[in-house]
Amino acid sequence: MTIPRHNDINASPVWAKLHQHQRATRHMHMRELFDTDSRRFDKFSLEFDGLLLDYSKNRLTERTLSLLFELAEAADLTGWMDRMRSGERINISENRAVLHTALRLPESASLMVDGRNVVPEVHAVLRAMKQFTDTVRAGAWYGIEGRPVTDVVNLGIGGSDLGPQVVTEALAPYATPDLRIHFVSNVDGQDIARTLARLQPETTLFIVASKSFTTPETLLNAEAAKKWFVKRTGQGDIRRHFVAVSANPEAVEAFGIDPANRFTFWDWVGGRYSVWSAIGLPVMMAVGYERFCQLLDGAHTMDNHFFGASFTRNMPVILALIGVWYNTFYGAHTHAIMPYDHGLRRLPAHIQQLDMESNGKRVGRHGERLDFDTGPVIWGEEGVNSQHAFFQLLHQGTRLVPCDFIVPMNTHYPVDHQHAVLVANCFAQSEALMRGKGEAEVLAELAHLTGDELDMLLPQKLFPGNQPSNTLALDRVTPRTLGMLLALYEHRVFVQGVIWGINSFDQWGVEYGKQLARRILPELKAPDQALAHDSSTNGLIRHFRRQYHAD
Ligand code: G6Q
């Protein structure tokens, strides 16, 4: 197979047809679509393995969808799915395969990359993780004073932090109560300092999670943790207290970590897609090997669905195309993610990284300039808190903001009837956003008013509605359903990248700021060094030099 050279999707006839279709249907109101078709939910919802996707509250018709499927064909989505699945180097700017899906293959499967079957390697690492986490969880991994581990600290950032953090938090009901898991990512010293302040070095285990083992933030935190450990214990040997997840064996060893306690992964696993690899070590530490395997199995189930189902019954494909519809053809700039589950409250941050680092690109795979908008700004917050914060803008603001509502039907924490209240709020929001509230309804509510007061209040109480949303209803947040959900979003991002002709798996955009920070750091510390930045950056550096008092 070869990687096609040109991205000319916006020159395809279906691109023009979709623009035309948008112009012809943009005044249509979803309320009318529901009023005129009692079967709309049946037509535009999909259930798969306990996961329900309701996409009926969108500004679309069967014609919209069929054009969007045509767009997917014009972008050769099937070809790209095959390329990704088979391990072709579709991350061309880094010359890498993209195989997070291989991390969730069962041991009986086989996947050849560069003439080697990678599945046995994946399972060998899983076994090593099992052995290690079983020992720690059983209280049989002894620290320097022969005491078992009570606290595990993951030191990592970006993909080496967000995914495992979200999953560990979401699966808290499955976690062993004897181990506390902490995540430290920020180079802001208060992150590590506040965490260490709560810990005893003799019973703490640090996981230094860095694929490259060159990431300054992580290495600075790891050095700080090492210093703290050595100072507090008087012990120079850190091997019982520091392990690593990394693809860089030399740097891990140079740090003082026993090579036997390095858990590896491969260049075909991108950071933001790496929770399924050894980067998931804190997750396995919290919930154990079996449940980690259930997480993988959930993701694998979603992979099979994605690679196997026709576009018309394919959840990631449908979600992705609906996103393209708003983003590209309606000009929507953002997309909101609202989990109605407290354990999933950090999920928007993970999806934000997944999506924005993958599809926040202005050029196509071969460096060609793209003449259309690509990835949206992803944002969000847990429900119902968000209702008391920013939903005002969704209901009565001027912007089109497509939303995803994610809600489990059952809770691990039944407190009176609070779960039903939570779900009622979730359903009510999507209903209100869709329906809006028209003049007749408001007038009925304000029947006691007349004159100026009525004129003033009436427009303020109107809700335009027609604000689109998808609802993803899980049976319950379990390792398996969470695996499905995360894989669903990974594939959604991939499909959108394919439509826009983007390489979703590199991230050159994060390099430049890092480069400039390396230049500014010594300038902050050298008061007499001449500055040659713009006047704003020079002014800020000088301000810091005047204000900062080193301890
Ligand atoms: C994710 C990015 C990025 C990466 C971090 C940490 O896709 O590549 O967020 O995960 O920069 O990198 P290391 O694991 O190499 O420290």
Residues whose N, C-alpha, C, O or C-beta is under 5 A from the ligand:
A	BS01	G6Q	I157 G158 G159 S160 A209 S210 K211 S212 F213 T215 G270 G271 R272
